Amino acid sequence: GGTTGVAKGAMLTHNNLLANKTQVLKHWESVLVPTKEVFAAPLPLYHIYGFTLHCMVLVSIGCHSVLVPNPRDLDSLVKTFESSPLTGMVGLNTLFVALLNHPKFVSLDFSVLKLTTSGGMALVEDTAVRWKEVTGTTVLEGYGLTETSPVISSNTMDDFQLGTIGVPIPDTECQVIDEGGAVLATGEAGELCVRGPQVMLGYWNKPEATAEVLDADGWFKTGDIAIIQEDGFIRIVDRKKDMIIVSGFNVYPNEVEGVLLSHPEIIEAAVISIPDEDTGEAVKAFLVLAEGSSLDDQSIKVFCKKSLTPYKVPRHYEFREELPKSAVGKILRRELRPTL
């Protein structure tokens, strides 16, 4: 996707894709009923997330996907819920927020909806709570990358923890390492590495880029900072490249964005670093506010200080009507960074 840098081509074999399909089916075997499921498919099928779930997993067990040509046409997506007995939905945080803010969505019949999965970007806790209140279903957050076909881990209906990406799917090994490559102990934050049959061969025509992320033992460096808990659940802290260092202290954009989005008048948020003479880097927030909101810089700072230590509170703010997104709906932080 190239959300944090230049896009690359991941070489996925038929074995990678079929293995991941089988892994996901095994992980979710307690909930997916062959030939009975009807899923909304608002994500483009050329994206690995939508492709694997709809074209591989659901097709392989004879289930139905209702294609939504343009997920940004929220009226059309709401009509899909009205006209189809949907048992499941595959989406991501920005789409869930948009639906929850649609006036007709909250009055729909969700009596047969049993499964909602989230991926592609971090699921904000406030969004998950609101989704549960409106639809009656828990959003099961998972995690993966194009390089891993894509699913690495997921929560399940039988065992889930809000704020985590669940546990590794079958036949998948995970570990976290420090900057020197040493494996860290349980509970410590480091770069998440994964090994399994779903890991790519490498990047197309980029042997040096491949060598940077894939070692001789098959371990793939994801570029994400994570913590593996004692119970095996994994918590993503943020993208390694997106980490902000303020006066030597680490600030993870996901954490700050989560606090900002817990404010009822903030619809979308993206946090980046900008140069600062005093602290090296400073936190800047880009925000989309609810219609009629009177929030300003000072009131938002006061709100953030209730949940964040001072160095994590954004120092700079920019208000926009919308934030740049990929075709899938991921917010593109790289397009918000200043051009040097």
KEKE-3310 file (N, C-alpha, C; in steps of 0.2 Angstrom, whole numbers, plus 5000, padded with zeros to 4 digits):
npx = (5004:5010:5008:5016:5028:5037:5028:5029:5031:5025:5030:5019:5015:5005:5004:5007:4995:4984:4988:4986:4972:4967:4972:4965:4952:4953:4956:4944:4934:4924:4914:4911:4899:4898:4891:4881:4884:4883:4891:4895:4904:4913:4926:4939:4942:4955:4963:4973:4967:4953:4953:4958:4948:4936:4937:4944:4943:4929:4923:4928:4921:4908:4901:4892:4896:4891:4894:4900:4902:4906:4912:4912:4901:4890:4876:4872:4879:4872:4860:4863:4864:4850:4844:4849:4852:4863:4876:4889:4903:4916:4928:4936:4943:4940:4929:4919:4917:4912:4900:4893:4891:4881:4864:4854:4859:4860:4847:4845:4841:4849:4849:4853:4866:4882:4896:4909:4923:4939:4953:4968:4971:4973:4961:4950:4947:4935:4927:4925:4917:4906:4901:4897:4887:4877:4876:4876:4886:4903:4917:4930:4946:4960:4976:4988:4998:5002:5013:5012:5001:4986:4985:4990:4987:4972:4958:4945:4928:4926:4936:4943:4951:4949:4957:4968:4977:4973:4977:4991:4987:4984:4999:5008:5022:5027:5037:5046:5058:5073:5082:5095:5092:5090:5080:5066:5059:5044:5031:5038:5041:5044:5051:5039:5041:5038:5034:5030:5019:5013:5021:5029:5039:5048:5052:5047:5060:5068:5081:5089:5080:5072:5081:5083:5071:5068:5075:5087:5082:5068:5061:5051:5052:5040:5040:5032:5029:5027:5019:5020:5009:5008:4998:4998:4991:4992:4998:4998:5009:5013:5017:5034:5041:5033:5035:5037:5049:5051:5061:5069:5060:5048:5035:5020:5010:4997:4992:4990:4981:4970:4966:4962:4952:4942:4935:4919:4917:4926:4930:4939:4956:4974:4991:5007:5025:5034:5048:5057:5065:5068:5064:5068:5059:5041:5024:5011:4994:4981:4965:4948:4933:4917:4901:4897:4905:4914:4927:4944:4962:4966:4956:4956:4969:4968:4959:4966:4976:4971:4972:4985:5002:5012:5022:5017:5005:4998:5006:5004:4991:4980:4966:4955:4943:4943:4954:4968:4967:4969:4964:4958:4954:4963:4970:4982:4997:5009:5006:5003:5014:5027:5035:5052)
npy = (4994:5006:5016:5022:5025:5022:5012:4995:4979:4964:4948:4935:4918:4905:4895:4903:4911:4901:4894:4904:4906:4894:4894:4905:4900:4890:4897:4904:4894:4891:4900:4903:4898:4886:4889:4897:4910:4928:4941:4959:4967:4980:4984:4986:4973:4971:4974:4966:4962:4963:4954:4941:4938:4939:4933:4922:4915:4916:4912:4899:4891:4892:4903:4919:4935:4952:4964:4980:4993:5007:5012:5024:5030:5032:5031:5021:5010:5009:5005:4993:4986:4987:4979:4966:4951:4953:4944:4946:4958:4966:4977:4994:5005:5019:5018:5012:5022:5032:5026:5025:5038:5041:5046:5036:5024:5020:5015:5003:4986:4974:4961:4949:4950:4945:4945:4956:4962:4970:4978:4983:4996:5004:5000:5011:5012:5019:5019:5005:5002:5010:5004:4992:4996:5000:4990:4978:4969:4963:4971:4962:4964:4962:4958:4961:4960:4965:4958:4946:4939:4941:4939:4938:4938:4937:4942:4932:4927:4919:4922:4936:4952:4969:4982:4975:4964:4952:4934:4925:4917:4899:4890:4900:4910:4922:4935:4948:4960:4970:4985:4980:4967:4957:4945:4950:4950:4943:4955:4966:4980:4980:4978:4969:4953:4940:4923:4910:4900:4909:4920:4931:4928:4938:4955:4961:4962:4969:4965:4971:4978:4967:4959:4967:4965:4952:4937:4924:4913:4914:4924:4938:4955:4966:4980:4986:4992:4982:4973:4958:4950:4941:4932:4929:4937:4950:4967:4981:4994:5005:5011:5008:5018:5029:5033:5046:5056:5065:5076:5065:5056:5043:5044:5038:5039:5032:5031:5044:5048:5040:5045:5058:5055:5050:5061:5067:5077:5076:5069:5063:5060:5063:5060:5067:5070:5085:5096:5103:5116:5116:5103:5094:5085:5088:5086:5085:5088:5083:5087:5082:5090:5088:5093:5110:5111:5119:5118:5122:5125:5126:5121:5108:5104:5105:5094:5083:5083:5077:5063:5061:5061:5076:5078:5071:5077:5085:5099:5107:5111:5107:5111:5102:5099:5086:5071:5065:5049:5032:5021:5011:5016:5020:5032:5043:5046:5050:5059:5070:5075:5088:5094:5093)
npz = (5000:5003:5013:5022:5015:4999:4988:4986:4977:4983:4982:4981:4983:4976:4986:4998:4998:4998:5010:5019:5018:5023:5036:5041:5041:5050:5061:5063:5064:5073:5071:5057:5046:5034:5018:5023:5027:5024:5018:5019:5007:5007:5004:4992:4980:4975:4985:4997:5009:5007:4996:5001:5012:5005:4992:4994:5007:5010:4998:4997:5006:5001:5003:5003:4996:4997:4985:4987:4977:4979:4993:4999:4996:5006:5008:4999:5004:5016:5011:5007:5019:5022:5012:5012:5021:5031:5038:5042:5041:5034:5037:5041:5053:5049:5040:5049:5058:5049:5045:5058:5060:5051:5048:5046:5048:5062:5065:5058:5055:5064:5068:5063:5061:5065:5065:5064:5057:5059:5051:5043:5048:5064:5076:5084:5101:5106:5094:5093:5104:5102:5090:5095:5104:5094:5084:5091:5090:5092:5087:5079:5080:5069:5062:5049:5034:5017:5014:5021:5016:5020:5033:5050:5064:5075:5084:5091:5091:5102:5110:5114:5116:5118:5110:5107:5094:5094:5094:5087:5071:5067:5064:5064:5069:5081:5087:5096:5093:5097:5093:5089:5085:5094:5103:5112:5129:5135:5136:5133:5123:5105:5088:5079:5073:5061:5057:5045:5034:5026:5023:5012:4997:4994:4989:4973:4962:4970:4979:4989:4997:5001:5009:5020:5027:5028:5034:5034:5041:5039:5046:5046:5046:5052:5054:5063:5079:5093:5107:5115:5125:5141:5140:5127:5118:5107:5106:5096:5095:5087:5070:5066:5058:5060:5073:5085:5092:5106:5114:5117:5122:5118:5107:5102:5088:5086:5099:5103:5094:5097:5109:5105:5096:5105:5109:5107:5097:5088:5073:5064:5065:5064:5067:5067:5066:5067:5064:5077:5086:5100:5105:5096:5089:5087:5091:5080:5076:5065:5061:5059:5062:5070:5062:5066:5077:5090:5094:5098:5097:5111:5119:5115:5119:5133:5135:5130:5140:5150:5148:5143:5145:5147:5137:5126:5122:5108:5101:5090:5079:5065:5056:5046:5032:5027:5028:5019:5011:5007:4994:5000:5012:5022:5032:5026:5033:5028:5018:5024:5030:5031:5017:5014)
capx = (5000:5014:5005:5022:5033:5036:5025:5033:5028:5026:5029:5015:5014:4999:5005:5006:4988:4980:4989:4983:4965:4966:4974:4960:4946:4954:4955:4937:4930:4918:4909:4909:4895:4898:4885:4876:4886:4882:4895:4896:4911:4914:4933:4941:4945:4962:4967:4974:4962:4947:4954:4958:4942:4930:4938:4947:4940:4921:4921:4930:4916:4902:4897:4890:4898:4888:4899:4898:4906:4910:4911:4912:4894:4887:4869:4872:4881:4867:4854:4865:4862:4843:4841:4852:4852:4870:4879:4896:4905:4924:4929:4941:4940:4937:4922:4915:4916:4907:4893:4890:4888:4876:4858:4850:4863:4858:4840:4844:4840:4856:4847:4857:4873:4885:4903:4912:4931:4943:4960:4970:4973:4971:4954:4950:4942:4929:4923:4923:4912:4900:4899:4894:4881:4873:4874:4876:4891:4909:4922:4936:4952:4965:4982:4992:5002:5002:5019:5010:4995:4989:4983:4995:4983:4965:4953:4939:4922:4927:4942:4945:4953:4948:4964:4974:4975:4972:4983:4993:4983:4988:5005:5011:5026:5028:5042:5048:5066:5076:5086:5100:5090:5089:5073:5064:5055:5036:5029:5043:5040:5050:5048:5036:5043:5033:5037:5024:5018:5010:5026:5031:5046:5052:5050:5049:5066:5071:5084:5091:5074:5070:5086:5082:5065:5067:5081:5088:5078:5061:5058:5049:5051:5034:5040:5027:5031:5022:5020:5016:5007:5009:4992:4998:4988:4997:4996:5002:5010:5013:5022:5041:5043:5029:5036:5039:5054:5051:5066:5071:5054:5045:5027:5017:5004:4991:4990:4988:4975:4965:4963:4959:4945:4938:4931:4913:4917:4932:4928:4945:4963:4980:4996:5013:5030:5037:5054:5056:5071:5069:5063:5070:5052:5035:5018:5006:4988:4977:4958:4941:4928:4909:4898:4895:4909:4917:4933:4950:4968:4967:4951:4959:4975:4965:4956:4971:4980:4967:4974:4991:5008:5013:5026:5013:5000:5000:5008:5002:4984:4977:4959:4953:4937:4944:4961:4970:4966:4971:4958:4955:4951:4968:4973:4989:5001:5015:5004:5002:5021:5030:5040:5058)
capy = (5000:5012:5021:5026:5026:5020:5006:4989:4973:4958:4941:4930:4912:4901:4892:4908:4913:4895:4893:4909:4905:4888:4897:4909:4896:4886:4901:4906:4888:4891:4905:4903:4892:4885:4891:4901:4917:4934:4947:4965:4968:4987:4985:4984:4966:4971:4975:4959:4961:4961:4948:4935:4937:4937:4929:4915:4912:4915:4908:4892:4888:4893:4909:4925:4942:4957:4969:4987:4997:5013:5012:5031:5031:5029:5029:5015:5005:5008:5002:4986:4983:4986:4974:4960:4949:4952:4940:4949:4964:4967:4985:4997:5010:5025:5016:5011:5029:5035:5023:5027:5045:5041:5046:5030:5018:5017:5013:4997:4979:4970:4955:4943:4952:4941:4945:4962:4961:4976:4977:4988:5002:5003:5001:5015:5009:5022:5016:4998:5003:5013:4999:4987:4998:5001:4984:4972:4964:4965:4972:4958:4967:4957:4961:4958:4965:4962:4953:4940:4936:4945:4938:4936:4937:4940:4941:4928:4928:4915:4924:4943:4958:4975:4985:4970:4962:4945:4929:4922:4912:4893:4889:4907:4912:4929:4938:4955:4961:4977:4988:4976:4961:4953:4944:4953:4946:4944:4961:4972:4983:4980:4977:4963:4948:4934:4917:4905:4898:4915:4925:4931:4926:4944:4961:4961:4966:4973:4961:4974:4979:4960:4957:4971:4963:4944:4934:4917:4908:4915:4929:4944:4961:4969:4987:4988:4991:4978:4970:4951:4949:4935:4928:4927:4942:4955:4974:4985:5001:5009:5009:5010:5024:5034:5035:5053:5057:5072:5077:5059:5052:5040:5046:5034:5042:5028:5032:5051:5048:5036:5050:5063:5052:5049:5067:5066:5082:5074:5064:5060:5062:5060:5063:5066:5074:5090:5098:5108:5118:5114:5096:5089:5084:5090:5082:5089:5084:5085:5085:5084:5091:5087:5099:5114:5111:5125:5116:5126:5122:5126:5116:5101:5103:5103:5088:5078:5083:5072:5056:5060:5065:5083:5078:5068:5081:5089:5106:5110:5108:5110:5108:5101:5096:5079:5069:5060:5042:5027:5018:5006:5021:5021:5038:5043:5051:5053:5065:5076:5077:5093:5092:5096)
capz = (5000:5003:5017:5025:5010:4992:4987:4983:4975:4987:4978:4985:4979:4977:4992:5003:4998:5000:5017:5024:5018:5028:5043:5044:5042:5056:5067:5064:5062:5077:5069:5050:5044:5026:5013:5026:5028:5019:5021:5015:5004:5004:5002:4985:4980:4973:4991:5000:5015:5004:4992:5005:5015:5001:4986:4996:5013:5010:4992:4998:5010:4998:5006:4998:4997:4993:4983:4987:4972:4982:5001:5001:4995:5012:5007:4995:5009:5021:5008:5007:5025:5022:5007:5012:5028:5032:5045:5043:5038:5034:5036:5045:5058:5046:5038:5054:5060:5044:5046:5064:5060:5046:5052:5045:5050:5069:5065:5054:5059:5064:5071:5060:5060:5071:5065:5061:5057:5057:5049:5038:5052:5071:5078:5090:5106:5106:5088:5094:5109:5099:5086:5099:5106:5089:5081:5096:5088:5094:5082:5081:5076:5067:5059:5044:5029:5011:5014:5024:5013:5024:5041:5055:5070:5075:5089:5089:5095:5108:5114:5112:5120:5115:5111:5104:5088:5095:5095:5080:5068:5067:5061:5064:5075:5082:5092:5095:5093:5099:5087:5088:5083:5100:5105:5119:5133:5135:5139:5131:5116:5100:5082:5078:5067:5060:5052:5044:5027:5023:5022:5005:4994:4994:4985:4966:4959:4976:4983:4995:5002:5004:5014:5026:5031:5028:5036:5031:5044:5037:5050:5042:5051:5050:5054:5068:5086:5097:5114:5116:5132:5144:5138:5120:5114:5104:5106:5092:5098:5081:5065:5068:5055:5062:5080:5086:5098:5109:5119:5119:5124:5112:5106:5097:5085:5088:5106:5104:5090:5101:5114:5101:5094:5111:5110:5103:5092:5083:5068:5061:5068:5061:5071:5064:5069:5064:5067:5083:5088:5107:5107:5091:5085:5090:5089:5076:5075:5059:5064:5056:5067:5068:5060:5071:5083:5092:5097:5096:5100:5118:5122:5114:5123:5139:5134:5130:5146:5155:5147:5140:5148:5143:5130:5121:5120:5102:5102:5084:5076:5059:5055:5039:5030:5026:5028:5014:5012:5002:4991:5005:5017:5027:5033:5024:5037:5024:5014:5029:5033:5027:5012:5016)
cpx = (5004:5012:5011:5028:5032:5033:5030:5029:5030:5025:5025:5014:5007:4999:5004:4998:4983:4982:4986:4975:4963:4967:4968:4954:4947:4953:4948:4932:4923:4912:4906:4906:4895:4891:4880:4878:4885:4886:4895:4903:4912:4922:4935:4944:4952:4966:4967:4969:4956:4947:4954:4952:4936:4931:4941:4943:4932:4919:4923:4925:4909:4898:4897:4893:4894:4892:4896:4904:4910:4908:4910:4905:4890:4880:4868:4874:4875:4861:4856:4863:4854:4840:4844:4853:4859:4872:4885:4898:4913:4925:4935:4939:4937:4930:4917:4913:4911:4900:4890:4888:4883:4869:4854:4853:4860:4851:4839:4843:4846:4855:4851:4864:4877:4893:4905:4920:4934:4950:4962:4973:4971:4964:4954:4945:4935:4924:4921:4917:4905:4897:4895:4887:4875:4871:4873:4881:4898:4914:4928:4941:4957:4971:4985:4995:5001:5007:5017:5003:4988:4989:4988:4991:4976:4962:4948:4933:4922:4932:4944:4946:4953:4955:4970:4972:4974:4978:4985:4988:4987:4994:5009:5015:5027:5033:5043:5055:5067:5080:5092:5099:5089:5082:5072:5060:5048:5035:5033:5041:5046:5047:5045:5039:5038:5036:5031:5024:5015:5015:5028:5038:5050:5049:5052:5055:5069:5075:5087:5086:5072:5075:5085:5076:5065:5074:5082:5084:5070:5058:5057:5048:5045:5035:5035:5030:5025:5024:5016:5015:5008:5004:4993:4995:4993:4994:5001:5002:5009:5018:5029:5043:5039:5031:5039:5044:5054:5055:5068:5066:5050:5037:5025:5010:4997:4988:4987:4981:4969:4962:4959:4952:4940:4933:4925:4913:4922:4930:4934:4951:4969:4986:5003:5018:5032:5043:5053:5063:5073:5069:5065:5064:5047:5029:5013:5000:4984:4970:4953:4936:4921:4906:4895:4899:4913:4924:4939:4956:4968:4962:4953:4965:4973:4962:4961:4975:4977:4970:4981:4996:5009:5017:5022:5007:5002:5001:5005:4995:4983:4970:4957:4946:4937:4952:4962:4970:4968:4964:4954:4952:4956:4970:4980:4993:5006:5013:5003:5009:5023:5035:5046:5062)
cpy = (5006:5018:5025:5027:5024:5013:5001:4983:4967:4952:4936:4924:4909:4898:4897:4909:4907:4893:4898:4908:4899:4890:4901:4905:4892:4891:4903:4900:4888:4896:4905:4897:4891:4886:4895:4909:4922:4940:4953:4965:4975:4988:4983:4977:4966:4972:4968:4957:4959:4955:4942:4933:4935:4932:4922:4912:4910:4910:4900:4888:4889:4898:4915:4931:4947:4963:4976:4991:5003:5014:5019:5034:5028:5027:5023:5009:5004:5004:4994:4982:4982:4981:4967:4958:4947:4949:4943:4955:4964:4974:4987:5003:5016:5024:5015:5018:5033:5032:5025:5034:5046:5041:5040:5024:5015:5014:5006:4991:4975:4964:4949:4944:4949:4943:4952:4961:4968:4974:4983:4995:5000:5004:5005:5012:5012:5020:5009:4998:5005:5008:4994:4989:4999:4995:4978:4967:4967:4966:4967:4961:4961:4961:4957:4963:4961:4956:4946:4937:4937:4944:4935:4934:4940:4938:4936:4929:4924:4918:4931:4948:4964:4979:4981:4968:4954:4941:4927:4917:4905:4893:4896:4908:4919:4930:4945:4956:4969:4979:4984:4969:4956:4952:4946:4948:4948:4951:4967:4974:4983:4979:4970:4959:4942:4929:4912:4904:4904:4920:4925:4929:4932:4950:4960:4965:4970:4968:4964:4975:4972:4958:4961:4969:4955:4941:4927:4912:4909:4920:4935:4950:4965:4977:4990:4987:4987:4975:4963:4950:4942:4930:4926:4933:4947:4962:4978:4992:5006:5007:5012:5017:5030:5037:5042:5053:5064:5072:5070:5054:5049:5042:5042:5037:5039:5030:5039:5051:5045:5041:5055:5061:5050:5055:5066:5071:5081:5068:5060:5063:5059:5064:5062:5070:5079:5093:5103:5109:5116:5107:5091:5088:5086:5086:5087:5085:5087:5083:5087:5084:5090:5094:5104:5115:5117:5124:5120:5122:5121:5121:5109:5099:5101:5096:5082:5077:5078:5065:5055:5064:5071:5082:5075:5072:5085:5096:5110:5107:5111:5106:5108:5098:5088:5077:5065:5053:5038:5025:5014:5010:5022:5028:5038:5048:5054:5059:5071:5079:5083:5091:5096:5098)
cpz = (5000:5007:5021:5021:5003:4992:4984:4981:4979:4983:4983:4981:4980:4984:4998:5003:5001:5008:5021:5024:5023:5035:5046:5045:5048:5062:5069:5063:5067:5075:5062:5048:5037:5023:5017:5027:5022:5022:5016:5013:5002:5002:4995:4985:4978:4979:4994:5005:5012:5000:4996:5009:5011:4995:4988:5002:5012:5004:4993:5002:5007:5001:5001:5001:4993:4992:4984:4983:4975:4989:5003:5000:5001:5012:5003:5000:5014:5018:5007:5013:5025:5018:5008:5020:5030:5039:5047:5039:5039:5033:5040:5048:5054:5043:5043:5057:5056:5045:5052:5064:5055:5050:5052:5048:5057:5070:5061:5059:5059:5068:5069:5060:5066:5071:5061:5062:5055:5056:5045:5042:5059:5072:5084:5095:5106:5100:5090:5099:5106:5094:5089:5102:5101:5086:5085:5094:5090:5088:5083:5076:5075:5064:5054:5039:5023:5010:5017:5022:5015:5031:5045:5062:5070:5082:5087:5093:5102:5113:5111:5117:5116:5116:5108:5097:5088:5096:5088:5078:5068:5062:5060:5070:5075:5087:5091:5097:5095:5092:5085:5085:5088:5102:5112:5123:5133:5139:5137:5124:5111:5094:5081:5072:5067:5056:5052:5036:5023:5021:5015:5003:4995:4990:4978:4964:4964:4981:4990:5000:5005:5009:5020:5030:5032:5029:5033:5035:5043:5041:5046:5047:5048:5050:5059:5075:5090:5103:5114:5123:5135:5142:5131:5116:5112:5104:5101:5095:5092:5076:5067:5065:5057:5069:5080:5092:5100:5115:5122:5121:5118:5112:5101:5094:5087:5094:5106:5099:5093:5106:5110:5099:5099:5112:5105:5097:5087:5079:5066:5064:5065:5065:5068:5068:5064:5067:5072:5086:5095:5108:5102:5086:5090:5087:5086:5075:5069:5061:5059:5061:5065:5066:5066:5077:5084:5095:5094:5099:5107:5121:5121:5118:5130:5140:5134:5136:5151:5154:5145:5145:5144:5137:5125:5118:5114:5104:5096:5082:5070:5058:5048:5038:5029:5026:5022:5015:5006:4999:4996:5011:5023:5027:5031:5028:5032:5020:5018:5031:5028:5023:5013:5010)
residu = (GLY:GLY:THR:THR:GLY:VAL:ALA:LYS:GLY:ALA:MET:LEU:THR:HIS:ASN:ASN:LEU:LEU:ALA:ASN:LYS:THR:GLN:VAL:LEU:LYS:HIS:TRP:GLU:SER:VAL:LEU:VAL:PRO:THR:LYS:GLU:VAL:PHE:ALA:ALA:PRO:LEU:PRO:LEU:TYR:HIS:ILE:TYR:GLY:PHE:THR:LEU:HIS:CYS:MET:VAL:LEU:VAL:SER:ILE:GLY:CYS:HIS:SER:VAL:LEU:VAL:PRO:ASN:PRO:ARG:ASP:LEU:ASP:SER:LEU:VAL:LYS:THR:PHE:GLU:SER:SER:PRO:LEU:THR:GLY:MET:VAL:GLY:LEU:ASN:THR:LEU:PHE:VAL:ALA:LEU:LEU:ASN:HIS:PRO:LYS:PHE:VAL:SER:LEU:ASP:PHE:SER:VAL:LEU:LYS:LEU:THR:THR:SER:GLY:GLY:MET:ALA:LEU:VAL:GLU:ASP:THR:ALA:VAL:ARG:TRP:LYS:GLU:VAL:THR:GLY:THR:THR:VAL:LEU:GLU:GLY:TYR:GLY:LEU:THR:GLU:THR:SER:PRO:VAL:ILE:SER:SER:ASN:THR:MET:ASP:ASP:PHE:GLN:LEU:GLY:THR:ILE:GLY:VAL:PRO:ILE:PRO:ASP:THR:GLU:CYS:GLN:VAL:ILE:ASP:GLU:GLY:GLY:ALA:VAL:LEU:ALA:THR:GLY:GLU:ALA:GLY:GLU:LEU:CYS:VAL:ARG:GLY:PRO:GLN:VAL:MET:LEU:GLY:TYR:TRP:ASN:LYS:PRO:GLU:ALA:THR:ALA:GLU:VAL:LEU:ASP:ALA:ASP:GLY:TRP:PHE:LYS:THR:GLY:ASP:ILE:ALA:ILE:ILE:GLN:GLU:ASP:GLY:PHE:ILE:ARG:ILE:VAL:ASP:ARG:LYS:LYS:ASP:MET:ILE:ILE:VAL:SER:GLY:PHE:ASN:VAL:TYR:PRO:ASN:GLU:VAL:GLU:GLY:VAL:LEU:LEU:SER:HIS:PRO:GLU:ILE:ILE:GLU:ALA:ALA:VAL:ILE:SER:ILE:PRO:ASP:GLU:ASP:THR:GLY:GLU:ALA:VAL:LYS:ALA:PHE:LEU:VAL:LEU:ALA:GLU:GLY:SER:SER:LEU:ASP:ASP:GLN:SER:ILE:LYS:VAL:PHE:CYS:LYS:LYS:SER:LEU:THR:PRO:TYR:LYS:VAL:PRO:ARG:HIS:TYR:GLU:PHE:ARG:GLU:GLU:LEU:PRO:LYS:SER:ALA:VAL:GLY:LYS:ILE:LEU:ARG:ARG:GLU:LEU:ARG:PRO:THR:LEU)
# end
